[in-house]
């Protein structure tokens, strides 16, 4: 959750394709708002 906005980062419209846009949205803690760290 973003402390400034109170919103969560999610992948728009539950999309699974590469390049799907991310956005801030009301938090509902669905699968499209779950994040894991990834080392690149």
Residue frames as a rotation matrix with the C-alpha (Angstrom) as fourth column:
UNK 1
0.588 0.809 0.000 0.00
0.809 -0.588 0.000 0.00
0.000 0.000 -1.000 0.00
UNK 2
-0.320 -0.609 0.725 1.23
0.552 -0.742 -0.380 3.45
0.770 0.279 0.574 -0.88
UNK 3
-0.358 0.142 -0.923 1.26
0.911 -0.166 -0.379 5.43
-0.207 -0.976 -0.070 2.34
UNK 4
-0.926 -0.023 -0.377 0.64
-0.023 -0.993 0.116 8.73
-0.377 0.115 0.919 0.54
UNK 5
-0.642 0.694 -0.326 -2.36
-0.627 -0.231 0.744 7.66
0.441 0.682 0.583 -1.54
UNK 6
-0.308 0.510 0.803 -3.68
-0.677 0.476 -0.562 4.72
-0.668 -0.717 0.198 0.50
UNK 7
0.723 0.541 -0.431 -3.90
-0.677 0.427 -0.600 2.76
-0.140 0.725 0.674 -2.75
UNK 8
0.244 -0.593 0.767 -2.21
-0.033 0.785 0.618 -0.44
-0.969 -0.177 0.172 -3.94
UNK 9
-0.382 -0.455 -0.804 -0.16
-0.866 -0.129 0.484 -1.16
-0.323 0.881 -0.344 -7.03
UNK 10
0.135 0.461 0.877 -1.89
-0.018 0.886 -0.463 -3.68
-0.991 0.047 0.128 -9.28
UNK 11
-0.944 -0.285 0.165 -1.87
0.127 0.145 0.981 -5.02
-0.303 0.948 -0.100 -12.81
UNK 12
-0.533 0.765 -0.362 -4.81
-0.760 -0.620 -0.192 -3.49
-0.371 0.173 0.912 -14.65
UNK 13
0.249 0.859 -0.448 -7.87
-0.967 0.247 -0.062 -5.61
0.057 0.449 0.892 -15.40
UNK 14
0.460 -0.105 0.882 -6.29
-0.400 0.862 0.311 -8.84
-0.793 -0.496 0.354 -14.08
UNK 15
0.802 -0.195 -0.564 -4.26
-0.542 0.157 -0.825 -9.10
0.250 0.968 0.020 -17.29
UNK 16
0.664 -0.596 0.451 -1.49
0.068 0.649 0.758 -11.68
-0.745 -0.472 0.471 -17.54
UNK 17
0.782 -0.368 0.502 0.17
0.581 0.139 -0.802 -10.63
0.226 0.919 0.322 -20.81
UNK 18
-0.228 -0.929 -0.292 3.65
0.932 -0.295 0.211 -9.14
-0.282 -0.224 0.933 -20.97
UNK 19
-0.874 -0.201 0.443 3.50
0.346 -0.896 0.276 -5.38
0.341 0.395 0.853 -20.94
UNK 20
0.189 0.974 -0.126 0.18
0.779 -0.071 0.623 -5.20
0.598 -0.216 -0.772 -19.08
UNK 21
-0.154 -0.275 0.949 -0.08
-0.138 -0.945 -0.297 -1.79
0.978 -0.177 0.107 -17.41
UNK 22
-0.437 -0.006 -0.899 0.36
0.871 0.248 -0.425 -1.34
0.226 -0.969 -0.103 -13.69
UNK 23
-0.152 0.440 0.885 -1.75
-0.016 -0.896 0.443 1.23
0.988 0.053 0.144 -11.85
UNK 24
-0.993 -0.013 0.121 -2.75
-0.120 -0.087 -0.989 2.41
0.024 -0.996 0.085 -8.40
UNK 25
-0.232 0.951 -0.206 -6.16
-0.147 0.175 0.974 1.11
0.961 0.257 0.099 -7.32
UNK 26
0.317 0.421 0.850 -8.20
-0.913 -0.106 0.394 0.66
0.256 -0.901 0.351 -4.17
UNK 27
-0.735 -0.674 0.072 -6.70
-0.659 0.686 -0.310 -2.16
0.159 -0.275 -0.948 -2.10
UNK 28
0.529 0.848 0.040 -8.58
-0.836 0.513 0.193 -5.46
0.143 -0.136 0.980 -2.21
UNK 29
-0.152 -0.778 0.610 -5.48
-0.816 0.447 0.367 -7.68
-0.558 -0.442 -0.702 -1.87
UNK 30
0.884 0.457 0.103 -6.40
-0.280 0.692 -0.665 -9.81
-0.375 0.559 0.740 -4.88
UNK 31
0.484 -0.710 0.512 -3.86
0.674 0.675 0.300 -11.83
-0.559 0.200 0.805 -6.84
UNK 32
0.401 -0.327 0.856 -3.18
0.736 -0.441 -0.513 -8.87
0.545 0.836 0.064 -9.13
UNK 33
0.684 -0.203 0.701 -2.02
-0.438 -0.883 0.172 -6.87
0.584 -0.424 -0.692 -6.08
UNK 34
0.876 -0.436 0.208 0.38
0.079 0.554 0.829 -9.50
-0.476 -0.709 0.520 -4.73
UNK 35
0.700 -0.700 -0.141 4.07
-0.511 -0.353 -0.784 -8.80
0.499 0.620 -0.605 -5.33
UNK 36
0.821 -0.571 -0.021 7.29
0.456 0.633 0.626 -10.70
-0.344 -0.523 0.780 -4.76
UNK 37
0.410 -0.755 -0.512 10.81
-0.597 -0.647 0.475 -9.30
-0.690 0.111 -0.716 -4.96
UNK 38
0.885 -0.154 0.439 12.68
0.417 0.683 -0.600 -10.35
-0.207 0.714 0.669 -8.09
UNK 39
0.173 -0.912 -0.371 16.40
-0.044 -0.383 0.923 -9.98
-0.984 -0.143 -0.106 -8.56
UNK 40
0.977 0.112 0.180 17.49
0.176 0.043 -0.983 -8.89
-0.118 0.993 0.023 -12.02
